[in-house]
Amino acid sequence: MDENDFNRGDSMEKIGHREVVEFAGYLLNEETLIMNYITMAIVILIAILASRNLKEVPTGWQNAIEAIAALWEEKIETMIGPTGRSLTHIFLTLFVYLVIANWLGLFPAMESPTNDLNTTLGLALTMSLLIHHGIGVMRNGVGYFKHFFEPFAPFVLIHLIEELARPASLAFRLFGNILAGEVLIIIILNLAPWWGNWAPHVVWVIFSLAVGVIQAYIFTTLSLVYIAPAAQEHEHHE
């Protein structure tokens, strides 16, 4: 076994065993925390590059981000209406964050924070519960929660099950796809010596880049689908 094989074996073990640190009585995944902070730093850097020299005719980073923003603004307006435009920044930020997070694991010595269920579940709970119901309350007041008891009070149990199923579905879908992609890259690297595995590795990396964007798009779109009814109720009550 050469040094490359040894390193690959360590990488395989790292997928199943994660280093943890203790903070304020809680055990935290050190690798996931670091990768999340790196992802956030990259998102902030992109935002700075896109907005530092704003032009009427956008170019470079400004053009790229405005194109992505226009995509989500159109989807939001279609599903929520004109008042939904104020939410564009939420879904734009989520999408860009997920794309970067999903791609990090394709770089040597790095992992995608989204290959950890803690990250995907945290994102899913934030979008499908906190932001979802936060928007509902802001636009309709506390009376927004009365829909949990419709059409009859006992239906609250069904609604609660649905509320728990949504973030679980979002979290496991993203987590499973990203983790599987990184595991397959490691398997490809172990199938042949370094001089013979570059072709399938390059092909799979290109495929994984596309999967990273698709999974980010799916997660963000489903979050929008869940949030849309709460944002629409305000218009329906006017």
Long-range contacts (C-beta under 8 A, 24 or more apart in sequence): 4-194, 5-190, 8-186, 8-189, 8-190, 11-186, 12-183, 12-186, 12-190, 14-111, 15-115, 15-179, 15-182, 15-183, 15-186, 18-116, 29-116, 29-118, 31-111, 31-116, 32-111, 32-113, 32-116, 32-118, 32-119, 35-101, 35-104, 35-110, 35-111, 35-112, 35-113, 36-101, 36-113, 36-119, 38-104, 38-110, 39-97, 39-100, 39-101, 39-104, 39-113, 40-97, 42-100, 43-93, 43-96, 43-97, 43-100, 46-96, 46-100, 65-92, 65-96, 68-92, 68-95, 68-96, 72-220, 75-221, 75-224, 76-224, 79-224, 79-225, 79-228, 80-228, 80-231, 80-232, 81-232, 81-235, 83-231, 83-234, 83-235, 84-228, 84-231, 87-135, 87-227, 87-231, 90-131, 91-220, 91-223, 91-224, 94-123, 94-127, 94-219, 94-220, 94-223, 95-216, 95-217, 95-220, 98-123, 98-174, 98-212, 98-215, 98-216, 98-219, 98-220, 99-212, 99-213, 99-216, 102-178, 102-211, 102-212, 102-213, 102-215, 102-216, 103-209, 103-212, 105-178, 105-181, 105-182, 105-185, 106-185, 106-205, 106-208, 106-209, 106-212, 111-182, 112-178, 112-182, 112-212, 114-174, 114-175, 114-178, 114-215, 115-175, 115-178, 115-179, 115-182, 116-175, 117-171, 117-172, 117-175, 119-175, 120-170, 120-171, 120-172, 120-174, 120-175, 121-167, 121-168, 121-171, 121-175, 123-170, 123-171, 123-174, 123-219, 124-166, 124-167, 124-168, 124-169, 124-170, 124-171, 124-174, 124-219, 125-167, 125-171, 127-167, 127-170, 127-223, 127-226, 127-227, 128-163, 128-166, 128-167, 128-170, 128-223, 128-226, 128-227, 129-163, 129-167, 131-223, 131-227, 132-226, 132-227, 132-230, 133-230, 135-227, 135-230, 135-231, 136-230, 136-231, 136-233, 139-230, 139-231, 139-233, 139-234, 140-230, 140-233, 140-234, 140-237, 144-230, 144-233, 147-233, 166-226, 169-222, 170-219, 170-222, 170-223, 173-215, 173-218, 173-219, 174-215, 174-218, 174-219, 177-211, 177-215, 178-212, 178-215, 181-208, 181-211, 181-212
